[in-house]
Amino acid sequence: MGSDALVSWLADADPALRWQVERDLMRMPAEVWQATRARVATEGFGARLLAAQDPDGQWAGGAFFPADFDTGERSDGEDGAAEHATHGQPWTATTWSLNSLREWGLDPAVLRGRRTAELLAEHCRWEYDELPYWGGEVDCCINAWTVANGVWLGADIDGIVAWFLEHQLPDGGWNCEWEDGSRRSSFHSTLNSLKGLLAYEVAKGPDDAVRTARWAGQEYLLARGLFRRLSTGQPVADWVDAFGYPFRWRYDVLRAADYFREAGTHDGVSPDPRMADAVALLRSARRPDGTWLQASPLPGRVWFDVDAPAGAPSKWLTFFGTRVLDWWAGPESRS
C-alpha cells in the first residue's frame, strides 16, 4: 500500500479517527479537520457513546467499574484488573467512557452542556472507599485519567495534581503499588501519570512544579530507552511491543513514543536520541504495506468495537505508528 493509498485507507474511518488523520497526516486546513471533529458528537463512535450516558452523568452506573460488576478484592488498573474476571475487566464505566470521548476529540462543551462534571461530583464515587470522583483516589493511573478528564470538563482537580507531586518516587516515576510499599517506579504507572500531568499543563499553562515532576518522569523512561531494565539493559517484558487499541492502561513503546511526540511538541524540543531503539521496535512491527496489526486488544465488556480484531490491520495503530515515525523523521521529511 503506497503512502497515498495508506492515508486514504486511514481517512475512510469514523470521524473520531478521520479528523486526526486530516490534521496530522494529510495536513488539511484547520476548517476542514475541525468540521470533521465536530461530527464526533453527532455521528459514529462519539454519538453512540454519548447516547449511553446515564441521567446522573455516569456511564454504566460506576466510576471505574460498572455498577453490576463484582469487583471483589481490589485490583488496580496496571496489575491485574484486566484479568480480574474470566472475560477481563469491563471498559464501560465512567472513567473509560470519558477517556474515549476525550481521546476521540469530542468538544467538551457537549458534556459541559449536560453538566457532566457537576453531576459526577454529586453522584459518582470511586469503588475504593467511596471517595468523591473529582477528588481522585490512591491509584496513579486512575488519578491521571481523572486529571486529564477533569481539566477537559472544567472540574477542579488541582488537589490530585498536588497528590502526584507528593507521590513521585525517588527514581522519578510513579507506581500504583506505592500503597503496598513499592519504592520502584512502573513503566505503566509512569506513562499514565505523565499523560495526566501533560494534559494539565496543556490546559492550564506553565507550572514549574508540574513541569519539573513531568521531566523527571520522562527521564525515568528515557534512561531506560523506553523499554529496557536499567540494571541489565534487557527488555523489561514482552508487552513492550504488543500493540493493541484501545490502549486502556497498559504500556507499550508505541504509546510511549506517541506521548513523547506530544510532550516534545508542547515543550518545543526535538526527539530524544535515546528513543532510537524503541522507534526501531516500532518500525520493525510495520508491515510492508505500511500497516500495523492489532496484536492483543485487552479483553472485557465494551459498548461497541472501535477497531479491527486481533491479527487484522488496525487503522488506529497504523495512524499512531505513522504519526510517530513522521515526527521522528523530522520536518525535513515532510517538506
Protein Blocks (a to p, Z undefined) as FASTA:
>chain_A
ZZklmmmmmmmccfklmmmmmmmmnopafklmmmmmmmmmmgcjllmmmmmpcfkopahh
iakbcfklcfkjaddfklommmmpmnopafkbmklmmmmmmmnopafklmmmnommmmmm
mmpccfehoiafklopabfklmmmmmmmmmmnopafklmmmmmmmmpcfkopacfklmno
pabdcfklmmmmmmmmmmmmmmnopafklmmmmmmmmmmmmmnnopacfklopafbfklm
mccddfklaccfklmmmmmmmmmmmnopacdfklmmmmmmmmmmpcfkopacdfbdcedd
dfbdcbdcehiacfklmmmmmmmmmmmnopmlmZZ
